[in-house]
Amino acid sequence: MDILVENQGKSHIKPMEFRRFHPSNAPSSRTRRTPAPASDEGVQGAWRTLPLEGRFEVVYEDARGAWTTRTLDARELKLGPGRTLLGGTDRAHGLYRGLRADRIRRLTEAASGTRIETGILDWLLARAEAQRKARSPRISRRAA
């Protein structure tokens, strides 16, 4: 009571509101989930996955702004809402990494020595498309 009397003259202090809560009244996490859409090949929700093969030396700017050089055995290019990831195995650590394409500052292809500093995402997309076209005749011949 003393606290309420003390706070009456202070307009910035609002009285607390109490609400009844019981777990049976709370919305279930199961009821809020929407079922996952039927996945097509290479599609995960709003993300689209393009297979990509190659070994790349990548100069990458991490979330803290530090630049590192990584060697990546690429597996895929993931296109999602607002960002694109170059996915593959980091040779130094042996772990899968998803590197944001907008943070790649320089990309060098080990096999050809091609060095890209601008238009990296466009080059990766063109490379993935070229590899897809190169694979498609092999796939159609096997089916026949």
Secondary structure, 3 states (H helix, E strand, C coil): CHHHHHHCCCCCCCCCCCCCCCCCCCCCHHHHCCCCCCCCCCEECCEEEEEEEEEEEEEEECCCCCEEEEEEEEEEEEEECCEEEEEEEECCCCEEEEEEHHHEEEEEECCCCCEECCCHHHHHHHHHHHHHHHHHHHHHHHHC
